[in-house]
Amino acid sequence: MGVPELILAVSGEIMDNKIDDQLGEFLGAAGLMSEIKREAPVWGTVDKARLADLVERGRAGDLAAMEAIYEMFKRPVFNLQYRHTMNQAVAEDLLQDVFLRVFTHLKDVRDVATFPGWVFRIALNTCYSYLRQKKAQNGRAVPLGEMEGQIVDESAEAVERDLKAPLERAIQALPPGLRNVFILHDVEGYKHEEISRLLRCSAGTSKSQLFKARMKLRALLKAGKAV
């Protein structure tokens, strides 16, 4: 589902922001959309003045503003979903679900300073909901998905899989709190101060959780329980 289709889906849920009335104008301005500056900010470090303007316009049903918000946050949202599901197709589907929720509830945002963290929590909750449903359907732990675009050489593919699978399974075996901090810090590269804002904890708690996550991963890999 592309951005225009995503906005179309939202229009069916937000009936009081005149999205349908502006859809023609939005599609006609497709050329203008390509000129919007593409930004992919780290969580919590987005240009807050620009974001405040986009959120305000988005509340009023401005589709160009919603498009810009999508472009600003789609990469970090996708990365978060992928690191939890290890499946590109699933991550792409969840990305659309996240922004349907974001745009549906955009009017609920009262303080733009909390917007990045709000999007992050929606993304995290959407991911957890999927994993719970998947686990219930299968009656077992959520399996790792196959990555799209794998190396054609079967021998190289097997080696890569053998090296990555134990670590990925160990990460999935971590308790949610430890896994969140580990992925944000060691995989995505966020600082403890940024993680503390996202997860609403202290930087000290983030550091402690990261230490515990690393120790737990080491124990899992050493014991072979993640294999």
N, C-alpha and C positions, 0 to 999 in steps of 0.2 A: 504494500500500500504506500503510494507516494504521498507527498505533503498535500496536494490538492484533494486527493481522496480522503486523507486523514481529516482535513478540515470539513469535507462533506459529511463525514461520519459524525463529527462533533455537532454540526448544524442540526442534526436530528435530536440532540440532547439539550442544547442551549437554545431555547425558543424565544428568549426575550432579548437577545443581543443583535438581532437583525442580520445574522450571518447570511441567510438566504438572499436578502436584498443586495448584499455586497458581493456575492459570489461571482456574478458576471464581471463586475469591475476588477475583482481579484484576478480572474483568469485572463482578462484582457491586459492586465498589467504584468503578465508573466515575464516580459522582457525586463521590467523594472526589478523584479525579484532577483534576477541574476546579478544585479549591481549592488545588492545589499552586502555589506562587509561580512565575510564569513568568519565567525569567531568560535573557538572551541575552548572555553575557559576552564581553568581548574575550579573545582567546586568552591564557591564562596569568594572567588577573586574576580568575578565578572565586573565590567564597568557598570557601577551601580547607578550612575546618572542615566545612562542609556537604557539600562534594564528597567528603571522606574518609569521611564517614558513608554517603553514597550508594553509593560504590564498595564499601565493606565489605558493605553490605546486598545490593548487586547481585551480588557474588561468591557469596553464599548463595542466589541465585535470587529475591530480593525483586523482584517485577515493578513495584511502585510506585516503587522506587528506580531501576530501569532506565528507566521512563517519565520520571522527573524528569531523569535524565542526558540522555535524548534531547531533552527540551524545553530544557535548558540549552545544548546544543551544536548543535542542528539549524540555527539560522540562520547561524552562522559557517561551518559545514560546507557548507551549500547555497551561500552566497556564494562560497566558494572554488571549488566545482565549477562554478558558473555562469561565473565569470570566466575559467576555463580552457576551457570547452566552448562558451560563448555559446549555449547551448541549454537552455531551461527544463525541457523534458521529460527530457532526458538528465540534467541536474543533479538532478532529483527522483529518478530511478532510481538514480543513483550515491549519493545521500544514503542510500537504503535499504541499498545494498551496504555502505557504510561502517559503518553501525550494526549490520548483521549481523556484520561482522568484529569490531567493538568488543565486542559482547555475547558473541560466541563465545569471545573471548580475554580476557575481563574478569579471569579468575583469574590471568592472566599479569602483571597490574599489581602491582608490588612497592612502588613509592613513589608516593603520590598526587600529590606535587608535580610529577611528570613526566607526569601523566595528560593535561592539555590538549595538551601537545606530542605525546604518543603518538597522541591522536585526530587531531591535525593531520597527522601523518606518514601515518597510515592513509588519511586523506582524500586527501592528495596522491598517494600511491602508487596508490590506486584510480583517481584521475583519469588519471594517466599511463598506467596499464594500458589504460584505455578508449581513450585517444588513440592509443596504439601499435596496438591492434587495429583501430581505425577507419582509420588510415593504411594498414595492411597490406591491409585489405579493399578500400580504394579505389585503392590503388597511387599515391596522391598525398597532398598536404598535407590535413590535416583541414579540411573546410569549416566555415564558421560556420553555426550553426543559426539558424533563424528565431525571433525572440522571440514568445511568445504575447501576445495582447492588444495587437497593434500598432494604431496609429492608423488608423481606417477611411478617412480622407481619403487617397486614393492619392497626391496631389501632396505632401502633408505627409509621408507615409510615405516617398516617394522621396527627399525632401530629407534626412530624418533618416538614411536608409540611406546616402546619399552622404556625409554628414558623418562618420558613425560607422565605416563599413566600413574606410577606409584605416587609421585608428588601431587598430582591433581586429585587423586583419590584421598590422599592424606589431608589435603586442604578441605575437601568436601566433608571429611570426617570430623573436622574441628567443630566445637560448639559455635553457634551463630555469632556470639559476641567476639570471640577470638578470631573467627574467620573474617568478619567485617574489617577489623583493624589490620589484620595481616594483608588482606587484599588491597586495602586502601594505601597502606604504607609501603609494603615490600613489592607489590605488583604494580599499583597505579602511581606510586611515587609521591603521595601526599605527605605533608609534614604533620607532626603531632598536633600543632595548633589548629591546622585545618580540619583534621579528623575530630578534634574535640568540638568544633563548631557543628560539624555534620552529625555526629552521634550524640551531641548534647552531654558530653562528659568532660572531665578535666584532661589536660594534656598529660598529667601524671597517670591517670587511669589508662589513657591510650598507650603510654609507654609500658605500663604493667601488663596490659592485655597483649601487646605485641611480644613481650618477653615470654609470656605463658604460651602464646601461639607457637612461637619458634621451638620452645622446649617440647611442646606436645607433638609438633610435626617430627622433630628429631626422634622422639620415642616411638611414634607410629612407624616411621620408616625403618628404624633399627629393629623393631619387633616384627616387621613385615605384615602388620595388621592392615595396612592400607592397600596391600597388593591383592 
